[in-house]
């Protein structure tokens, strides 16, 4: 597996306080500046060169500086295709399988019954053929989804089309926990402290890269057509500590 490289923006900092430990720190930051502390294994690569393909197993012991309701911005770790690659004008359709935290006003509500914000295990692949077939009808779909009864009846079709599956994380993020992700071409399994929290009958296809990050941004994308992006002020330092990160094939250790 390709070596992890740090990415630091706006005062974000990646440090290595002990062997096998990575600390991603986000400083107190005004709402006029984007800040990010990140590690990834795809820096400088074209998407067709991304190093991660299923089947893969990720294991890590992770701890955040604050509980979920005190964090600001987004954070997480797992695999994705970096839709907004620097130097490209048109973003790619997102594909991801990861543990994710997004705090209000962040709102990405792709699965019925799962809040659009908060900590969760999540997977989706917006490049699936069923979604591409539905995409031209998105304006009509947004209008229909504003009717609660139609949203309850019709959104499961769109949810299936994008291969979306999610489960909230009911743990104190400020305490260390063991996170495990088994990504296969047609299935994804997420566990926390040895307990399976999500078994998804989906897994993004193609090549992805590993990323772990903490930043001060938010995104709003809802079935009802609400869209928005921005950054928030962080009133205090916050961090994500990763220990013992491993990414192996199922036949590996």
MARBA-3410 file (N, C-alpha, C, O; in Angstrom, 1 decimal):
253
0.8,-1.2,0.0,0.0,0.0,0.0,0.9,1.2,0.0,1.9,1.3,0.7 ~ 0.5,2.3,-0.8,1.3,3.5,-0.9,1.4,4.2,0.4,0.5,4.2,1.3 ~ 2.5,4.9,0.6,2.8,5.6,1.9,1.8,6.7,2.1,1.4,7.4,1.1 ~ 1.3,6.9,3.3,0.5,8.1,3.7,1.3,9.4,3.6,2.4,9.4,4.1 ~ 0.7,10.4,3.1,1.3,11.7,3.1,0.4,12.8,3.8,-0.8,12.7,3.6
1.1,13.7,4.5,0.3,14.7,5.1,-0.2,15.8,4.2,0.5,16.1,3.2 ~ -1.3,16.4,4.4,-1.8,17.6,3.7,-2.3,18.6,4.7,-3.2,18.2,5.5 ~ -1.8,19.8,4.7,-2.1,20.7,5.8,-2.5,22.1,5.1,-1.7,22.6,4.3 ~ -3.6,22.6,5.5,-4.1,23.9,4.9,-4.7,24.7,6.1,-5.3,24.2,7.0 ~ -4.4,26.0,6.0,-5.1,27.0,6.9,-4.7,26.8,8.4,-5.5,27.2,9.3
-3.5,26.3,8.6,-3.1,26.0,10.0,-3.3,24.6,10.5,-2.8,24.3,11.6 ~ -4.0,23.8,9.7,-4.1,22.4,10.1,-2.7,21.7,10.2,-1.8,22.1,9.4 ~ -2.6,20.8,11.1,-1.2,20.2,11.3,-1.3,18.7,11.5,-2.2,18.2,12.2 ~ -0.4,18.0,10.9,-0.3,16.5,11.1,1.0,16.3,11.8,2.1,16.7,11.4 ~ 1.0,15.6,12.9,2.1,15.2,13.7,2.1,13.8,14.1,1.1,13.1,13.9
3.3,13.3,14.6,3.5,11.9,14.9,4.0,11.8,16.3,5.3,11.6,16.5 ~ 3.2,11.9,17.3,3.7,11.9,18.7,4.3,10.7,19.2,5.0,10.7,20.2 ~ 4.0,9.5,18.6,4.6,8.2,19.1,4.6,7.3,17.9,3.9,7.5,16.9 ~ 5.3,6.2,18.0,5.3,5.2,16.9,3.9,4.7,16.6,3.2,4.2,17.5 ~ 3.5,4.7,15.4,2.2,4.2,15.0,1.1,5.1,15.3,-0.1,4.7,15.1
1.4,6.4,15.7,0.3,7.3,16.1,0.4,8.5,15.1,1.5,9.1,14.9 ~ -0.8,9.0,14.6,-0.9,10.2,13.8,-1.9,11.1,14.5,-3.0,10.6,14.9 ~ -1.6,12.4,14.6,-2.4,13.3,15.3,-2.7,14.4,14.2,-1.8,15.1,13.8 ~ -4.0,14.6,13.9,-4.5,15.6,12.9,-5.1,16.7,13.8,-6.2,16.5,14.4 ~ -4.5,17.9,13.8,-5.0,18.9,14.6,-5.5,20.1,13.8,-4.8,20.6,12.8
-6.7,20.6,14.2,-7.3,21.8,13.5,-7.3,22.9,14.6,-7.9,22.8,15.6 ~ -6.6,24.0,14.3,-6.6,25.1,15.2,-7.9,25.9,15.2,-8.7,25.8,14.4 ~ -8.1,26.8,16.3,-9.2,27.7,16.2,-9.0,28.6,15.0,-8.0,29.1,14.7 ~ -10.1,28.6,14.2,-10.0,29.2,12.9,-11.3,30.1,12.6,-12.4,29.7,13.0 ~ -11.1,31.3,12.0,-12.3,32.1,11.7,-13.0,31.5,10.5,-12.5,30.7,9.8
-14.3,32.0,10.3,-15.1,31.5,9.3,-14.7,32.0,7.9,-15.3,31.6,6.9 ~ -13.7,32.9,7.9,-13.2,33.4,6.6,-12.1,32.5,6.0,-11.6,32.8,4.9 ~ -11.7,31.4,6.7,-10.6,30.6,6.2,-10.9,29.1,6.3,-11.4,28.6,7.3 ~ -10.5,28.4,5.3,-10.7,26.9,5.3,-9.4,26.4,5.9,-8.3,26.8,5.6 ~ -9.6,25.4,6.8,-8.5,24.7,7.5,-8.7,23.2,7.4,-9.8,22.7,7.5
-7.6,22.5,7.2,-7.7,21.0,7.0,-6.4,20.4,7.5,-5.3,20.9,7.1 ~ -6.5,19.3,8.3,-5.4,18.5,8.6,-5.7,17.1,8.1,-6.7,16.5,8.5 ~ -4.9,16.5,7.2,-5.3,15.3,6.5,-4.1,14.5,6.2,-2.9,14.9,6.0 ~ -4.3,13.2,6.1,-3.4,12.2,5.5,-4.1,11.5,4.4,-5.3,11.2,4.5 ~ -3.4,11.1,3.4,-3.9,10.3,2.3,-2.8,9.6,1.6,-1.7,9.8,1.7
-3.2,8.7,0.7,-2.3,7.9,-0.1,-2.5,8.1,-1.6,-2.1,7.2,-2.4 ~ -3.1,9.2,-2.0,-3.3,9.5,-3.4,-2.8,10.8,-3.9,-3.0,11.1,-5.1 ~ -2.1,11.5,-3.1,-1.5,12.8,-3.5,-0.7,12.7,-4.7,0.2,11.8,-4.8 ~ -0.9,13.5,-5.7,-0.1,13.5,-7.0,-0.5,12.4,-8.0,0.1,12.4,-9.1 ~ -1.5,11.6,-7.7,-1.9,10.5,-8.6,-3.1,10.9,-9.4,-4.0,11.7,-8.9
-3.2,10.4,-10.6,-4.5,10.5,-11.3,-5.4,9.4,-10.8,-5.0,8.4,-10.2 ~ -6.7,9.6,-11.0,-7.7,8.7,-10.4,-7.5,7.3,-10.8,-7.8,6.4,-10.0 ~ -7.1,7.1,-12.0,-6.9,5.7,-12.5,-5.7,5.1,-11.8,-5.5,3.9,-12.0 ~ -4.9,5.9,-11.1,-3.8,5.3,-10.4,-4.0,5.2,-8.9,-3.1,4.7,-8.2 ~ -5.2,5.5,-8.4,-5.5,5.4,-7.0,-5.2,4.0,-6.5,-5.5,3.0,-7.2
-4.6,3.8,-5.3,-4.1,2.5,-4.9,-5.0,1.5,-4.3,-4.6,0.4,-4.0 ~ -6.3,1.9,-4.0,-7.1,1.1,-3.2,-8.3,0.5,-4.0,-9.1,1.2,-4.6 ~ -8.3,-0.9,-4.1,-9.4,-1.6,-4.7,-9.8,-2.7,-3.8,-9.0,-3.3,-3.0 ~ -11.1,-3.1,-3.8,-11.6,-4.2,-3.0,-11.1,-5.5,-3.5,-10.8,-5.7,-4.7 ~ -10.9,-6.5,-2.6,-11.3,-6.4,-1.2,-10.2,-5.9,-0.3,-9.0,-6.1,-0.5
-10.5,-5.0,0.7,-9.6,-4.4,1.6,-10.2,-4.4,3.0,-11.4,-4.4,3.2 ~ -9.3,-4.5,4.0,-9.6,-4.4,5.4,-8.9,-3.2,6.0,-7.7,-3.1,5.9 ~ -9.6,-2.3,6.6,-9.0,-1.2,7.4,-9.3,-1.4,8.8,-10.4,-1.7,9.3 ~ -8.2,-1.2,9.6,-8.4,-1.2,11.1,-7.6,0.0,11.7,-6.5,0.3,11.2 ~ -8.3,0.6,12.7,-7.6,1.8,13.3,-8.3,2.0,14.7,-9.5,1.8,14.9
-7.5,2.5,15.6,-8.0,2.9,16.9,-8.0,4.5,16.8,-6.9,5.1,16.6 ~ -9.2,5.1,17.0,-9.3,6.5,16.7,-10.0,7.2,17.9,-10.8,6.6,18.6 ~ -9.6,8.4,18.1,-10.2,9.2,19.2,-10.2,10.7,18.8,-9.3,11.2,18.2 ~ -11.3,11.3,19.1,-11.5,12.8,18.8,-11.3,13.6,20.0,-11.4,13.1,21.1 ~ -11.0,14.9,19.8,-10.8,15.7,21.0,-12.1,16.0,21.7,-12.0,16.3,22.9
-13.2,16.0,21.0,-14.5,16.3,21.6,-15.6,15.3,21.3,-15.4,14.6,20.3 ~ -16.7,15.3,22.0,-17.8,14.5,21.6,-18.4,15.1,20.3,-18.1,16.3,19.9 ~ -19.2,14.4,19.6,-19.7,14.8,18.3,-20.4,16.1,18.4,-20.3,16.9,17.4 ~ -21.2,16.4,19.4,-22.0,17.7,19.5,-21.1,18.9,19.8,-21.6,20.0,19.8 ~ -19.8,18.7,20.0,-18.9,19.8,20.3,-17.9,20.0,19.1,-17.1,20.9,19.1
-17.8,19.0,18.2,-16.9,19.2,17.0,-17.5,20.2,16.1,-18.8,20.4,16.0 ~ -16.7,20.8,15.3,-17.1,21.8,14.2,-16.5,21.3,12.9,-15.3,21.1,12.8 ~ -17.4,21.2,11.9,-16.9,20.9,10.6,-17.1,19.4,10.3,-18.1,18.8,10.7 ~ -16.2,18.8,9.5,-16.3,17.4,9.1,-15.0,16.7,9.5,-14.0,17.3,9.6 ~ -15.1,15.4,9.6,-13.9,14.6,9.9,-14.2,13.1,9.5,-15.4,12.8,9.3
-13.2,12.3,9.4,-13.5,10.9,9.2,-12.3,10.2,8.6,-11.2,10.7,8.6 ~ -12.5,8.9,8.3,-11.4,8.1,7.7,-12.1,6.9,6.9,-13.1,6.3,7.4 ~ -11.4,6.6,5.8,-11.9,5.6,4.9,-11.5,5.8,3.5,-10.4,6.4,3.3 ~ -12.3,5.4,2.6,-11.9,5.4,1.1,-12.9,6.2,0.3,-14.1,6.2,0.5 ~ -12.3,7.0,-0.6,-13.2,7.8,-1.5,-12.4,8.1,-2.8,-11.2,7.8,-2.9
-13.1,8.8,-3.7,-12.5,9.1,-5.0,-12.1,10.6,-5.2,-11.8,11.0,-6.3 ~ -12.1,11.4,-4.1,-11.7,12.8,-4.2,-12.4,13.5,-5.4,-11.8,13.8,-6.4 ~ -13.7,13.7,-5.3,-14.5,14.3,-6.4,-14.0,15.7,-6.9,-14.0,16.0,-8.1 ~ -13.5,16.5,-5.9,-13.1,17.8,-6.2,-11.6,17.9,-6.3,-10.9,18.6,-5.5 ~ -11.0,17.2,-7.3,-9.6,17.2,-7.4,-9.0,18.5,-7.9,-9.6,19.1,-8.8
-8.0,19.1,-7.3,-7.4,20.3,-7.7,-7.0,20.3,-9.2,-6.4,19.3,-9.6 ~ -7.2,21.4,-9.9,-6.8,21.5,-11.3,-7.9,21.0,-12.2,-7.7,21.1,-13.4 ~ -9.0,20.5,-11.7,-10.1,20.0,-12.6,-11.3,20.9,-12.4,-11.6,21.4,-11.3 ~ -12.0,21.2,-13.5,-13.1,22.2,-13.5,-14.4,21.5,-13.1,-15.3,22.1,-12.5 ~ -14.5,20.2,-13.5,-15.8,19.5,-13.2,-15.5,18.4,-12.2,-14.7,17.5,-12.5
-16.3,18.4,-11.1,-16.1,17.3,-10.1,-16.6,16.0,-10.6,-17.5,15.9,-11.4 ~ -16.0,14.9,-10.1,-16.5,13.6,-10.4,-17.6,13.2,-9.5,-17.8,13.8,-8.4 ~ -18.5,12.3,-9.9,-19.5,11.8,-9.0,-18.9,11.1,-7.8,-18.0,10.2,-8.1 ~ -19.3,11.3,-6.6,-18.7,10.8,-5.5,-18.9,9.3,-5.3,-20.0,8.7,-5.5 ~ -17.8,8.6,-4.8,-17.9,7.2,-4.4,-17.1,7.1,-3.1,-16.0,7.6,-3.0
-17.7,6.5,-2.1,-17.0,6.5,-0.8,-17.5,5.3,0.1,-18.6,4.8,-0.1 ~ -16.6,4.9,1.0,-17.0,3.9,2.0,-16.1,4.3,3.2,-14.9,4.1,3.1 ~ -16.7,4.8,4.3,-15.9,5.4,5.4,-16.7,5.6,6.6,-18.0,5.5,6.6 ~ -16.0,6.0,7.7,-16.6,6.5,8.9,-16.5,8.0,8.8,-15.5,8.6,8.5 ~ -17.6,8.7,9.0,-17.8,10.1,8.7,-18.4,10.9,9.9,-19.4,10.3,10.5
-18.0,12.1,10.1,-18.6,13.0,11.1,-18.9,14.3,10.4,-17.9,14.9,9.8 ~ -20.1,14.8,10.4,-20.4,16.1,9.9,-21.4,16.8,10.9,-22.4,16.2,11.2 ~ -21.0,18.0,11.3,-21.8,18.7,12.3,-22.6,19.8,11.7,-22.2,20.4,10.7 ~ -23.8,20.1,12.2,-24.7,21.2,11.6,-23.9,22.5,11.4,-23.1,22.9,12.3 ~ -24.2,23.2,10.3,-25.3,23.0,9.4,-25.1,21.9,8.3,-25.9,21.7,7.4
-24.0,21.1,8.5,-23.8,20.0,7.5,-25.0,19.1,7.5,-25.6,18.8,8.5 ~ -25.5,18.7,6.3,-26.7,17.9,6.1,-26.6,17.2,4.8,-26.9,17.7,3.7 ~ -26.2,15.9,4.9,-26.2,15.0,3.7,-27.1,13.8,4.0,-26.6,12.8,4.6 ~ -28.4,14.0,3.7,-29.4,13.0,4.1,-29.7,12.0,3.0,-30.7,12.2,2.3 ~ -28.9,11.0,2.8,-29.1,10.1,1.7,-29.8,8.8,2.1,-30.2,8.0,1.2
-30.0,8.6,3.3,-30.7,7.3,3.8,-31.8,7.6,4.7,-31.6,8.3,5.7 ~ -33.0,7.1,4.4,-34.2,7.4,5.2,-33.9,6.8,6.6,-33.4,5.7,6.8 ~ -34.3,7.6,7.6,-34.1,7.2,9.0,-32.8,7.5,9.6,-32.6,7.2,10.8 ~ -31.8,8.0,8.8,-30.5,8.4,9.4,-30.3,9.9,9.2,-30.5,10.4,8.1 ~ -30.0,10.6,10.3,-29.8,12.0,10.2,-28.8,12.4,9.2,-27.8,11.7,8.9
-28.9,13.6,8.6,-27.9,14.1,7.6,-26.7,14.6,8.2,-25.7,14.8,7.5 ~ -26.7,14.8,9.6,-25.5,15.2,10.3,-25.2,14.2,11.4,-26.0,13.3,11.7 ~ -24.0,14.4,12.0,-23.7,13.5,13.1,-22.7,12.4,12.7,-22.4,12.3,11.5 ~ -22.2,11.6,13.6,-21.2,10.5,13.2,-22.0,9.3,12.7,-23.0,8.9,13.2 ~ -21.4,8.7,11.6,-22.0,7.6,11.0,-21.0,6.7,10.2,-19.9,7.2,9.9
-21.4,5.5,9.9,-20.7,4.7,8.9,-21.5,4.8,7.7,-22.8,4.8,7.7 ~ -20.9,5.0,6.5,-21.6,5.4,5.3,-20.9,4.8,4.1,-19.7,4.8,4.0 ~ -21.7,4.5,3.1,-21.2,4.1,1.8,-22.1,4.5,0.7,-23.4,4.5,0.9 ~ -21.6,5.0,-0.5,-22.5,5.3,-1.6,-21.6,5.3,-2.8,-20.4,5.5,-2.8 ~ -22.3,5.2,-4.0,-21.6,5.2,-5.3,-22.5,5.9,-6.3,-23.4,5.3,-6.9
-22.3,7.2,-6.5,-23.2,8.0,-7.4,-22.9,7.7,-8.9,-23.5,8.3,-9.7 ~ -21.9,6.9,-9.1,-21.6,6.6,-10.5,-22.3,5.3,-11.0,-22.1,4.9,-12.1 ~ -23.2,4.7,-10.2,-23.9,3.5,-10.6,-24.9,3.9,-11.7,-25.4,4.9,-11.7 ~ -25.0,2.9,-12.6,-25.9,3.1,-13.8,-27.3,3.5,-13.4,-27.9,4.3,-14.0 ~ -27.9,2.8,-12.3,-29.3,3.3,-12.0,-29.4,4.7,-11.6,-30.4,5.4,-12.0
-28.4,5.3,-10.9,-28.4,6.7,-10.6,-28.3,7.6,-11.9,-29.0,8.6,-12.0 ~ -27.4,7.2,-12.8,-27.2,7.9,-14.0,-28.5,8.0,-14.8,-28.7,9.0,-15.5 ~ -29.2,6.9,-14.8,-30.5,6.9,-15.5,-31.5,7.8,-14.8,-32.4,8.4,-15.5 ~ -31.5,8.0,-13.5,-32.4,8.8,-12.8,-32.0,10.3,-12.8,-32.9,11.2,-12.7 ~ -30.7,10.6,-13.0,-30.2,11.9,-12.8,-30.9,13.0,-13.6,-31.1,14.1,-13.1
-31.3,12.7,-14.9,-31.9,13.7,-15.7,-33.3,14.2,-15.1,-33.8,15.3,-15.4 ~ -33.9,13.4,-14.2,-35.2,13.7,-13.7,-35.0,14.4,-12.3,-36.0,14.5,-11.5 ~ -33.8,14.7,-11.9,-33.5,15.3,-10.6,-34.4,16.5,-10.2,-34.9,16.5,-9.1 ~ -34.5,17.5,-11.1,-35.4,18.6,-10.8,-36.8,18.2,-10.4,-37.4,18.8,-9.4 ~ -37.4,17.3,-11.1,-38.7,16.8,-10.8,-38.7,16.0,-9.5,-39.6,16.2,-8.6
-37.6,15.2,-9.3,-37.5,14.5,-8.1,-37.4,15.3,-6.8,-38.0,15.0,-5.8 ~ -36.6,16.4,-6.9,-36.5,17.3,-5.8,-37.9,17.9,-5.4,-38.2,17.9,-4.2 ~ -38.7,18.2,-6.3,-40.0,18.8,-6.0,-40.9,17.7,-5.4,-41.6,18.0,-4.4 ~ -40.9,16.5,-5.9,-41.7,15.4,-5.3,-41.3,15.1,-3.9,-42.1,14.8,-3.1 ~ -39.9,15.1,-3.6,-39.5,14.7,-2.3,-39.9,15.7,-1.2,-39.7,15.5,0.0
-40.4,16.9,-1.6,-40.8,17.9,-0.7,-42.2,17.5,-0.1,-42.7,18.2,0.9 ~ -42.9,16.5,-0.7,-44.1,16.0,-0.2,-43.8,14.8,0.7,-43.3,13.8,0.2 ~ -44.0,14.9,2.0,-43.6,13.8,2.9,-44.0,12.4,2.5,-43.2,11.5,2.6 ~ -45.2,12.3,2.1,-45.7,10.9,1.7,-45.0,10.4,0.5,-44.6,9.2,0.4 ~ -44.7,11.3,-0.5,-43.9,10.9,-1.6,-42.5,10.6,-1.3,-41.9,9.6,-1.9
-41.9,11.4,-0.4,-40.5,11.1,0.0,-40.4,9.7,0.7,-39.5,8.9,0.3 ~ -41.4,9.4,1.5,-41.3,8.1,2.2,-41.5,6.9,1.2,-40.9,5.9,1.3 ~ -42.3,7.2,0.1,-42.6,6.1,-0.8,-41.5,6.0,-1.9,-41.2,4.9,-2.3 ~ -41.0,7.1,-2.3,-40.1,7.1,-3.5,-38.6,7.2,-3.2,-37.8,6.7,-4.0 ~ -38.2,7.8,-2.1,-36.8,8.0,-1.9,-36.1,6.6,-1.8,-34.9,6.6,-2.3
-36.6,5.5,-1.3,-35.9,4.3,-1.3,-35.4,3.8,-2.6,-34.4,3.2,-2.7 ~ -36.1,4.2,-3.7,-35.6,3.9,-5.1,-34.3,4.6,-5.4,-33.4,4.1,-5.9 ~ -34.3,5.9,-5.1,-33.1,6.7,-5.3,-32.0,6.3,-4.4,-30.8,6.2,-4.8 ~ -32.3,5.9,-3.1,-31.3,5.4,-2.2,-30.6,4.2,-2.7,-29.4,4.0,-2.7 ~ -31.5,3.3,-3.3,-30.9,2.1,-3.9,-30.1,2.4,-5.1,-29.0,1.8,-5.4
-30.5,3.4,-5.9,-29.8,3.8,-7.2,-28.4,4.3,-6.9,-27.5,4.0,-7.7 ~ -28.2,5.0,-5.8,-26.9,5.5,-5.5,-26.1,4.6,-4.6,-25.0,4.9,-4.1 ~ -26.7,3.4,-4.3,-26.0,2.4,-3.4,-25.7,3.0,-2.1,-24.6,2.7,-1.5 ~ -26.6,3.7,-1.5,-26.4,4.4,-0.2,-26.8,3.5,1.0,-27.9,2.9,0.9 ~ -25.9,3.4,1.9,-26.3,2.7,3.2,-25.5,3.4,4.3,-24.4,3.8,4.2
-26.2,3.6,5.4,-25.6,4.3,6.6,-26.1,3.8,7.9,-27.2,3.2,7.9 ~ -25.3,4.0,8.9,-25.8,3.7,10.3,-25.1,4.7,11.2,-23.9,5.0,11.1 ~ -25.9,5.3,12.1,-25.4,6.3,13.1,-24.4,5.6,14.0,-24.5,4.4,14.3 ~ -23.4,6.3,14.5,-22.4,5.8,15.5,-22.9,6.3,16.9,-22.9,7.5,17.2 ~ -23.3,5.3,17.7,-23.8,5.7,19.1,-22.6,5.5,20.1,-22.8,4.6,21.0
-21.6,6.2,19.9,-20.4,6.1,20.8,-19.9,7.5,21.1,-20.2,8.5,20.4 ~ -19.2,7.6,22.2,-18.6,8.9,22.6,-17.3,9.0,21.8,-16.3,8.3,22.1 ~ -17.3,9.9,20.9,-16.1,10.1,20.0,-14.9,10.5,20.8,-13.8,10.3,20.3 ~ -15.1,11.2,21.9,-13.9,11.7,22.7,-13.2,10.6,23.4,-12.1,10.8,24.0 ~ -13.7,9.3,23.3,-13.0,8.2,23.9,-12.5,7.3,22.8,-13.0,7.3,21.7
-11.3,6.6,23.0,-10.8,5.8,21.9,-11.6,4.6,21.6,-12.2,4.0,22.6 ~ -11.8,4.3,20.4,-12.6,3.1,19.9,-11.8,2.4,18.8,-11.1,3.1,18.1 ~ -12.1,1.1,18.6,-11.5,0.4,17.5,-12.5,0.3,16.4,-13.6,-0.2,16.5 ~ -12.1,0.9,15.2,-12.9,0.9,14.1,-12.4,-0.1,13.0,-11.2,-0.2,12.8 ~ -13.3,-0.8,12.4,-13.0,-1.7,11.3,-13.9,-1.6,10.2,-15.1,-1.4,10.3
-13.3,-1.7,9.0,-14.1,-1.5,7.7,-13.6,-2.6,6.8,-12.4,-2.7,6.4 ~ -14.5,-3.5,6.3,-14.2,-4.5,5.3,-15.0,-4.1,4.1,-16.2,-4.1,4.0 ~ -14.2,-3.7,3.1,-14.8,-3.2,1.8,-14.6,-4.3,0.7,-13.5,-4.6,0.4 ~ -15.7,-4.8,0.2,-15.7,-5.7,-0.9,-16.5,-5.1,-2.1,-17.2,-4.1,-1.9 ~ -16.3,-5.6,-3.3,-16.9,-5.0,-4.4,-18.4,-5.0,-4.3,-19.0,-4.0,-4.9
-19.1,-5.9,-3.7,-20.5,-5.9,-3.6,-21.0,-5.8,-2.2,-22.2,-6.1,-1.9 ~ -20.2,-5.5,-1.2,-20.6,-5.5,0.2,-19.6,-4.7,1.0,-18.4,-4.6,0.7 ~ -20.1,-4.1,2.1,-19.3,-3.3,3.0,-19.8,-3.6,4.4,-21.0,-3.6,4.7 ~ -18.8,-3.9,5.3,-19.1,-4.2,6.7,-18.3,-3.2,7.6,-17.1,-3.1,7.5 ~ -19.1,-2.6,8.5,-18.4,-1.6,9.5,-18.6,-2.2,10.9,-19.7,-2.6,11.3
-17.5,-2.1,11.7,-17.6,-2.5,13.1,-16.9,-1.5,14.0,-16.0,-0.8,13.6 ~ -17.4,-1.4,15.2,-16.8,-0.5,16.2,-16.7,-1.4,17.5,-17.6,-1.9,18.0 ~ -15.5,-1.4,18.0,-15.1,-2.2,19.2,-15.6,-3.7,19.0,-16.1,-4.3,20.0 ~ -15.5,-4.2,17.9,-15.8,-5.6,17.6,-17.2,-5.9,17.3,-17.6,-7.0,17.1 ~ -18.1,-4.9,17.4,-19.5,-5.0,17.1,-19.9,-4.5,15.7,-19.6,-3.3,15.4
-20.5,-5.3,14.9,-20.9,-4.9,13.6,-22.1,-3.9,13.7,-23.1,-4.1,14.4 ~ -21.9,-2.7,13.1,-22.9,-1.7,13.2,-23.6,-1.5,11.8,-24.7,-0.9,11.8 ~ -23.0,-1.9,10.7,-23.6,-1.8,9.4,-23.1,-2.9,8.5,-21.9,-3.0,8.3 ~ -24.0,-3.6,7.9,-23.6,-4.5,6.8,-24.4,-4.1,5.6,-25.6,-4.2,5.5 ~ -23.7,-3.5,4.6,-24.3,-2.9,3.5,-24.2,-3.8,2.3,-23.1,-4.4,2.0
-25.3,-4.0,1.6,-25.3,-4.8,0.3,-24.8,-4.0,-0.8,-25.2,-4.2,-2.0 ~ -23.9,-3.0,-0.6,-23.3,-2.2,-1.6,-21.8,-2.0,-1.2,-21.4,-2.1,-0.1 ~ -21.0,-1.7,-2.3,-19.6,-1.3,-2.1,-19.2,-0.6,-3.3,-19.5,-1.1,-4.4 ~ -18.6,0.6,-3.2,-18.3,1.4,-4.4,-17.3,0.6,-5.3,-16.4,-0.1,-4.8 ~ -17.5,0.8,-6.6,-16.6,0.0,-7.5,-15.5,0.9,-7.9,-15.5,2.1,-7.7
-14.5,0.3,-8.5,-13.3,1.1,-9.0,-12.3,1.4,-8.0,-12.3,0.9,-6.9 ~ -11.3,2.3,-8.4,-10.2,2.6,-7.6,-10.5,3.8,-6.7,-11.1,4.8,-7.2 ~ -10.1,3.7,-5.4,-10.3,4.8,-4.5,-9.0,5.0,-3.7,-8.0,4.3,-3.9 ~ -9.0,6.1,-3.0,-7.8,6.4,-2.1,-8.2,6.5,-0.7,-9.4,6.8,-0.4 ~ -7.3,6.2,0.2,-7.5,6.3,1.6,-7.4,7.8,2.0,-6.5,8.4,1.6
-8.2,8.2,3.0,-8.1,9.6,3.5,-8.5,9.5,5.0,-9.5,8.8,5.3 ~ -7.9,10.3,5.8,-8.3,10.6,7.1,-8.1,12.1,7.3,-7.1,12.7,6.9 ~ -9.1,12.8,7.9,-9.0,14.3,7.9,-9.9,14.9,9.0,-10.7,14.2,9.6 ~ -9.6,16.1,9.3,-10.5,17.0,10.1,-10.4,18.4,9.6,-9.3,18.9,9.4 ~ -11.6,19.0,9.3,-11.6,20.3,8.7,-12.8,21.1,9.2,-13.5,20.6,10.1
-13.0,22.3,8.7,-14.0,23.2,9.3,-15.1,23.5,8.2,-15.7,24.6,8.3 ~ -15.3,22.6,7.3,-16.2,22.9,6.2,-17.6,22.2,6.5,-17.6,21.3,7.4 ~ -18.6,22.5,5.7,-19.8,21.8,5.7,-20.4,21.7,4.3,-20.1,22.5,3.5 ~ -21.3,20.8,4.1,-22.0,20.6,2.9,-23.5,20.3,3.1,-23.8,19.6,4.1 ~ -24.4,20.8,2.3,-25.8,20.5,2.4,-26.3,20.0,1.1,-26.2,20.7,0.1
-26.7,18.7,1.1,-27.2,18.1,-0.1,-28.4,17.2,0.4,-28.1,16.2,1.0 ~ -29.6,17.5,0.1,-30.7,16.8,0.6,-31.6,16.3,-0.6,-31.6,16.9,-1.6 ~ -32.5,15.3,-0.3,-33.4,14.8,-1.4,-34.4,15.9,-1.8,-34.9,15.8,-2.9 ~ -34.6,16.9,-0.9,-35.6,17.9,-1.2,-35.0,19.1,-2.1,-35.6,20.1,-2.4 ~ -33.7,18.9,-2.4,-33.0,19.9,-3.3,-32.3,21.0,-2.6,-31.9,22.0,-3.2
-32.1,20.9,-1.3,-31.4,21.9,-0.5,-29.9,21.7,-0.8,-29.4,20.6,-0.6 ~ -29.2,22.7,-1.3,-27.8,22.6,-1.6,-27.0,23.8,-1.0,-27.5,24.9,-0.9 ~ -25.8,23.5,-0.4,-25.0,24.6,0.1,-23.6,24.0,0.6,-23.5,22.9,0.9 ~ -22.7,24.9,0.5,-21.3,24.6,1.0,-20.7,25.8,1.7,-21.1,26.9,1.4 ~ -19.8,25.6,2.6,-19.2,26.7,3.3,-18.2,26.2,4.4,-18.0,25.0,4.5
-17.7,27.2,5.1,-16.8,26.9,6.3,-17.4,27.5,7.5,-18.1,28.5,7.4 ~ -17.0,27.0,8.6,-17.5,27.5,9.9,-16.3,27.9,10.8,-15.2,27.4,10.6 ~ -16.5,28.9,11.6,-15.5,29.2,12.6,-15.3,28.1,13.6,-16.3,27.6,14.1 ~ -14.1,27.8,14.0,-13.8,26.8,15.0,-13.3,27.6,16.2,-12.2,28.2,16.2 ~ -14.1,27.6,17.4,-13.7,28.5,18.5,-12.5,27.9,19.3,-12.0,28.6,20.2
-12.2,26.7,19.1,-11.1,26.1,19.9,-10.4,25.0,19.0,-10.9,24.6,18.0 ~ -9.2,24.6,19.5,-8.5,23.5,18.8,-9.3,22.2,18.9,-9.9,22.0,19.9 ~ -9.2,21.4,17.8,-9.8,20.1,17.8,-8.9,19.2,17.1,-8.2,19.6,16.2 ~ -9.0,17.9,17.4,-8.1,16.9,16.8,-8.7,15.6,16.6,-9.7,15.2,17.2 ~ -8.0,14.8,15.7,-8.3,13.4,15.5,-7.0,12.6,15.7,-6.1,12.9,15.0
-7.0,11.7,16.6,-5.9,10.8,16.8,-6.1,9.4,16.3,-7.1,8.8,16.6 ~ -5.2,9.0,15.5,-5.2,7.6,14.9,-4.0,6.8,15.3,-2.9,7.3,15.3 ~ -4.3,5.6,15.7,-3.3,4.7,16.2,-3.4,3.3,15.6,-4.5,2.8,15.5 ~ -2.3,2.8,15.1,-2.3,1.4,14.6,-3.1,1.2,13.3,-3.7,0.2,13.1 ~ -3.0,2.2,12.4,-3.8,2.1,11.2,-3.2,1.0,10.3,-2.0,1.0,10.1
-4.0,0.1,9.8,-3.6,-0.9,8.9,-4.6,-1.0,7.8,-5.8,-0.9,8.0 ~ -4.1,-1.2,6.6,-5.0,-1.5,5.4,-4.4,-2.7,4.7,-3.3,-2.7,4.2 ~ -5.1,-3.8,4.7,-4.6,-5.1,4.2,-5.7,-5.7,3.3,-6.8,-5.4,3.3 ~ -5.2,-6.7,2.6,-6.2,-7.6,1.8,-6.7,-8.7,2.8,-6.0,-8.9,3.8 ~ -7.8,-9.3,2.5,-8.3,-10.3,3.4,-7.3,-11.5,3.7,-7.5,-12.1,4.7
-6.4,-11.7,2.8,-5.4,-12.8,3.1,-4.2,-12.3,3.8,-3.3,-13.1,4.2 ~ -4.2,-11.0,4.1,-3.1,-10.4,4.8,-3.2,-10.6,6.3,-4.2,-11.3,6.8 ~ -2.3,-10.0,7.1,-2.4,-10.2,8.6,-3.5,-9.5,9.2,-3.7,-9.6,10.4
END
